[in-house]
Amino acid sequence: MGKTSSCKIYHHATYLVDIPRPAPGSSRKLVAGAVGEEADEGHEGDRESRVGLMGGSVMKTVLITGSSGLVGSASAMHFLDRGWRVMGVDNDSRGRFFGKEGSTENNTIVHDNYHHSSVDIRHEAAMGLLMGQCKPDAIVHCAAQPAHEYSKMHPLEDFEINTHATVKLLELCRNHIPEAPFIFLSSSKVYGLNVGQHAGEIDETIPIDQAWHSPYGANKAAADILVQEYGYEYGMKTVCLRPNCMTGPAHAGVESHGFLNYLVKCAVNGDKYRIFGFGGNQVRDNIHSVDVASAIWECVVDPEPASVYNIGGGPENATSVIGLIERVQEKFGLPMIVEVLEEERGADHFIYITDNSKFCNRYPNWKITRTLGQMIQEIIDGQISSKIKENIYSHHMQV
């Protein structure tokens, strides 16, 4: 049987190598072996044999960190649908941050051109081997510690993941693939509470310093500036996207992170939802992960070095927490148990609605494809589907 790939993916004390395409009906797996064992000889320098051909041209490869997360998995599917090979990196840190409910282990993609590594992005040597072997044509950096509250309890860990690992990845790209676009999924939290001094939709002119951020927001801001600097200083094709509330059925929402998904999950499951401060009148716009993925695609295809863009659902997809609860109850028929707490979360935005005009002007083909109502319905359907699968599994185990 001929080999399908010669790219060996090393991480920690093991490496992962692709096995030939499975027979119809079977699942695709990756085979692990001890370092030093040769599972695939291949041709190290031959890019065509390493990644294959697509329509007569070399199949391109994108490396996506956080590839099992909300945006990482959506981006992986977006690139796969367009004929790219995807090298996904995800070690399900969310399961450690937030417990079982926050785990993304079930989001790992099964596809002939998707390849997975569970390397920790903080491990520079392992990431260097991965990048040196696979030499991706683009980097999409989605991996992060995403929650304010976790960052307050673990500020150093948050720095190591959100800032230090990002600059390590930038250095690896500069040394191995300096021409590859580097797309960084930043955050609206880089603005801190400066957004409260601005009336209207939030654009990129809002200052990002001299304001309360939380360690998470501060560390994302530091990483954001470093990504820009590698564009200015080294001419790399770096792009920062600053999204606000992202959502979708693949989101593993928990109380401390994943507003829309978690609220709808509470409604479907009959769990109590707690509102933190503002009387529930805080406003967020929401954007579906597939729309973020398509924005990332636009940046990879036509990157502008050191560029920065806000991206979000805009006013059409904005809602207050109370407004969303009323909508879920009245329009979707899901009664909710709600507790309103007086205490606000530190550095929490009161009103944040994204101004997408800079991104839309630069990339006129991009557009929002999901309305708020469609997002809610997709999450409801996903939650119901998960409950049915859990019940079937539970019944099977009892039998």
C-alpha positions in Angstrom: 0.0 0.0 0.0 1.4 3.4 -1.0 2.1 6.1 1.6 -0.4 9.0 1.9 1.9 11.4 3.7 5.5 11.8 4.8 4.9 14.5 7.4 5.7 13.2 10.9 4.1 15.2 13.7 6.1 15.2 16.9 4.8 16.2 20.3 6.0 15.5 23.8 7.3 11.9 23.9 5.3 10.7 21.0 4.7 11.5 17.4 1.6 11.2 15.3 1.6 10.0 11.7 -1.1 9.6 9.2 -2.3 6.2 8.2 -3.7 5.5 4.7 -7.3 6.4 4.0 -9.7 4.1 5.9 -12.1 1.8 4.2 -15.7 3.2 3.8 -17.6 3.2 7.0 -14.5 3.1 9.3 -13.2 6.1 11.2 -10.0 7.9 10.5 -7.4 7.7 13.2 -3.8 8.9 13.9 -1.2 6.4 15.0 1.1 7.2 17.9 4.6 5.7 18.3 7.7 6.4 20.4 10.1 9.0 19.2 12.8 7.5 17.1 10.6 4.9 15.4 10.0 5.4 11.7 6.4 4.9 10.7 6.7 6.7 7.4 9.9 7.2 5.5 8.5 9.6 2.8 10.4 12.4 1.2 11.2 15.2 3.6 11.9 17.9 1.1 9.3 17.0 -1.5 6.3 19.3 -0.8 4.1 17.5 -3.4 4.6 14.1 -1.9 4.2 15.6 1.6 0.8 17.3 1.1 -0.5 15.8 -2.2 -2.0 17.5 -5.2 -5.3 19.3 -5.6 -6.6 20.0 -9.1 -3.1 19.9 -10.6 -1.6 22.3 -8.0 0.0 21.7 -4.6 -2.6 21.3 -1.8 -2.1 24.1 0.7 -1.8 23.5 4.4 -3.1 25.7 7.2 -2.1 25.2 10.9 -4.9 26.0 13.2 -4.3 26.3 17.0 -7.4 25.7 19.1 -8.7 23.5 16.3 -11.4 21.8 18.4 -12.7 25.1 19.8 -15.6 27.1 18.6 -13.8 29.2 15.9 -10.9 26.8 15.4 -13.2 23.9 14.4 -15.4 26.2 12.2 -12.2 27.5 10.5 -10.9 24.0 10.0 -14.1 23.0 8.2 -14.1 26.3 6.1 -10.6 25.5 4.9 -11.3 21.8 4.3 -14.3 22.7 2.2 -12.0 24.8 0.0 -9.5 22.0 -0.6 -6.9 22.8 2.0 -5.2 20.4 4.3 -5.6 21.3 8.0 -3.1 20.6 10.7 -5.1 21.0 13.9 -3.5 21.6 17.3 -5.7 21.3 20.4 -5.1 19.6 23.8 -8.6 20.3 25.2 -7.3 22.8 27.8 -10.9 23.9 28.1 -11.7 20.7 29.9 -9.2 21.6 32.5 -10.2 25.2 32.7 -14.0 24.6 33.0 -14.6 20.9 33.6 -16.5 18.4 31.5 -19.1 21.0 30.4 -16.4 23.2 28.9 -14.5 20.3 27.1 -14.2 20.4 23.4 -12.9 16.8 23.0 -16.0 15.8 21.0 -15.3 18.6 18.5 -12.2 17.0 16.9 -12.9 16.8 13.2 -12.9 13.6 11.2 -11.9 14.3 7.6 -9.3 12.8 5.2 -7.4 16.0 5.0 -7.6 16.9 8.7 -4.6 15.9 10.9 -4.5 16.4 14.7 -1.9 17.0 17.3 -2.5 17.4 21.1 0.7 19.4 21.6 0.5 22.2 24.2 1.1 25.5 22.3 3.3 26.6 25.2 5.9 23.9 24.3 8.1 25.8 21.9 10.3 22.8 20.9 7.3 20.6 20.1 5.6 23.4 18.1 8.9 24.1 16.3 9.2 20.4 15.2 5.6 20.5 14.1 6.0 23.6 12.1 9.4 22.7 10.7 8.1 19.3 9.4 4.7 20.5 8.0 5.7 24.1 6.8 2.1 25.4 6.6 1.1 28.0 4.1 -0.9 29.9 6.8 -1.3 30.1 10.5 -4.6 30.7 12.3 -4.0 31.2 16.0 -7.3 30.6 17.9 -6.0 28.8 21.0 -6.5 30.8 24.2 -7.5 30.8 27.8 -10.8 32.7 27.2 -12.3 33.6 30.6 -12.0 36.8 32.7 -12.6 34.9 36.0 -10.1 32.2 35.3 -7.5 34.8 34.4 -8.0 36.5 37.8 -7.3 33.3 39.6 -4.4 32.2 37.4 -2.9 35.4 35.9 0.5 33.8 35.2 -1.0 30.8 33.4 -3.1 33.2 31.4 0.0 35.2 30.4 1.8 32.0 29.4 -1.0 30.9 27.2 -2.4 34.1 25.8 0.8 36.2 25.5 4.0 34.2 25.8 2.8 31.3 23.6 1.7 33.8 21.0 5.1 35.4 20.7 6.8 32.0 20.6 4.5 31.1 17.7 5.4 34.3 16.0 9.1 33.6 16.4 8.6 30.1 15.0 6.8 31.5 12.0 9.5 34.2 11.4 12.2 31.5 11.5 10.4 28.8 9.5 7.7 30.4 7.3 8.1 34.2 7.3 5.9 34.6 4.2 2.9 32.8 5.6 -0.1 34.8 6.7 -0.5 34.8 10.5 -4.1 35.4 11.6 -4.5 36.1 15.3 -7.9 35.8 17.0 -7.6 38.6 19.5 -10.5 39.9 21.6 -12.8 42.9 22.1 -11.5 42.8 25.7 -8.3 44.5 24.5 -10.2 47.8 24.8 -10.9 47.3 28.5 -13.4 49.7 30.0 -12.4 52.4 27.5 -15.5 51.3 25.6 -17.6 52.9 28.3 -16.3 56.3 27.3 -17.5 55.9 23.7 -21.1 56.4 22.5 -22.2 54.2 19.6 -20.6 51.2 17.9 -17.0 50.3 18.8 -14.4 50.9 16.1 -10.6 50.4 16.0 -9.8 54.0 17.1 -10.7 53.2 20.8 -7.5 53.3 22.9 -6.5 50.0 24.4 -4.5 51.3 27.4 -5.1 53.3 30.6 -8.2 51.2 31.5 -9.2 48.2 33.5 -9.1 45.0 31.4 -8.8 41.9 33.7 -5.6 39.9 33.3 -7.2 38.1 30.3 -7.9 41.4 28.5 -4.4 42.8 29.3 -2.7 39.6 28.1 -4.7 39.5 24.9 -3.9 43.2 24.3 -0.1 42.5 24.8 -0.3 39.6 22.3 -2.3 41.8 19.9 0.4 44.5 19.9 3.1 41.9 19.5 1.3 40.4 16.5 1.1 43.9 15.0 4.8 44.5 15.7 5.9 41.4 13.8 4.1 42.9 10.9 5.7 46.3 11.2 9.2 45.1 12.3 9.7 42.0 10.2 7.2 42.5 7.3 5.2 39.4 8.3 1.6 39.2 7.0 0.0 39.5 10.5 -3.6 40.2 11.0 -5.4 40.8 14.3 -9.2 40.2 14.5 -10.9 41.5 17.6 -14.2 39.7 17.9 -16.9 40.3 20.5 -19.3 37.6 21.6 -18.8 34.5 19.3 -21.3 31.7 19.4 -22.7 28.6 17.7 -23.8 25.1 18.5 -20.2 23.9 18.8 -19.5 26.3 21.6 -19.0 24.5 25.0 -20.5 27.4 26.9 -20.0 27.6 30.7 -21.1 30.3 33.2 -17.8 32.2 33.0 -17.5 32.1 29.2 -19.8 31.7 26.3 -22.7 34.0 27.0 -25.3 33.1 24.3 -24.6 29.4 24.2 -24.6 29.0 28.0 -27.8 31.0 28.4 -29.6 28.8 25.8 -28.1 25.7 27.3 -29.6 26.7 30.7 -33.0 27.2 29.1 -33.0 23.8 27.4 -31.8 21.9 30.4 -33.9 23.8 33.0 -30.8 25.1 34.9 -30.7 28.4 36.7 -29.1 31.3 34.9 -27.3 33.9 36.9 -27.1 37.6 35.8 -24.1 39.5 37.1 -24.8 43.2 37.6 -26.4 45.9 35.5 -29.9 44.5 36.2 -29.4 42.4 33.1 -29.3 45.4 30.9 -25.8 44.9 29.6 -25.8 44.6 25.8 -23.7 42.4 23.6 -23.7 41.8 19.8 -23.2 38.1 18.8 -21.5 36.6 15.8 -21.7 33.0 14.6 -18.5 31.0 14.4 -19.0 30.3 10.7 -19.0 34.1 10.0 -15.8 34.5 12.0 -14.3 31.6 10.0 -15.2 33.2 6.7 -13.5 36.5 7.9 -10.4 34.5 8.7 -10.4 33.0 5.3 -10.6 36.5 3.7 -7.5 37.6 5.7 -5.5 34.5 4.7 -6.3 34.9 1.0 -5.5 38.7 1.0 -3.6 39.6 4.2 -2.6 43.2 5.0 0.5 43.2 7.2 0.0 44.6 10.8 -3.7 45.1 10.2 -6.3 45.2 12.9 -10.0 44.7 12.6 -13.0 44.6 14.9 -15.5 41.9 14.0 -18.9 41.1 15.5 -22.6 40.7 15.0 -23.3 44.4 14.8 -26.4 46.2 15.9 -28.7 43.7 14.1 -27.5 40.9 16.3 -27.2 42.8 19.6 -29.3 42.1 22.6 -29.4 42.8 26.3 -29.2 39.8 28.7 -32.8 40.5 29.9 -33.9 40.9 26.3 -32.4 37.6 25.3 -34.1 35.8 28.2 -37.4 37.3 27.2 -36.9 36.2 23.6 -35.9 32.7 24.6 -39.0 32.3 26.8 -41.6 34.0 24.6 -40.4 33.2 21.0 -38.9 29.8 21.6 -41.1 28.7 24.5 -38.4 27.8 26.9 -39.1 29.0 30.5 -36.1 30.1 32.4 -35.0 30.1 36.1 -33.1 33.4 36.5 -31.2 34.9 39.5 -30.1 38.6 39.3 -27.0 39.4 41.3 -26.1 43.0 42.1 -22.3 42.5 41.9 -20.8 43.0 38.4 -18.0 41.1 37.0 -14.8 43.1 37.1 -13.9 44.9 33.8 -17.2 43.8 32.2 -18.4 45.9 29.4 -21.9 47.4 29.9 -22.6 47.9 26.2 -20.5 46.6 23.3 -21.8 46.7 19.7 -19.2 46.2 17.0 -18.5 48.6 14.1 -17.6 46.2 11.2 -17.1 49.0 8.7 -13.3 48.8 8.5 -13.3 45.1 7.8 -16.2 45.3 5.4 -14.5 48.1 3.4 -11.3 46.0 3.2 -13.1 42.8 2.4 -16.4 43.7 0.6 -17.2 40.0 -0.2 -17.6 39.2 3.6 -20.9 39.5 5.2 -22.9 38.3 8.3 -24.9 35.2 7.3 -26.6 34.3 10.6 -29.3 36.3 12.4 -29.6 36.3 16.2 -32.8 34.2 15.9 -31.0 31.6 13.7 -28.1 31.4 16.1 -30.5 30.7 19.0 -32.4 28.1 17.0 -29.1 26.3 16.0 -28.0 26.2 19.6 -31.4 24.9 20.8 -31.3 22.2 18.1 -27.7 21.3 19.1 -28.5 21.0 22.7 -31.6 18.8 22.1 -29.6 16.6 19.7 -26.9 16.2 22.4 -29.5 15.3 25.0 -31.0 12.6 22.7 -27.5 11.1 22.1 -26.8 11.1 25.8 -30.1 9.4 26.6 -29.4 6.8 23.9 -25.9 6.1 25.2 -27.2 5.9 28.8 -29.9 3.4 27.8 -27.4 1.4 25.8 -25.0 1.2 28.8 -27.9 0.1 31.1 -28.9 -2.6 28.7 
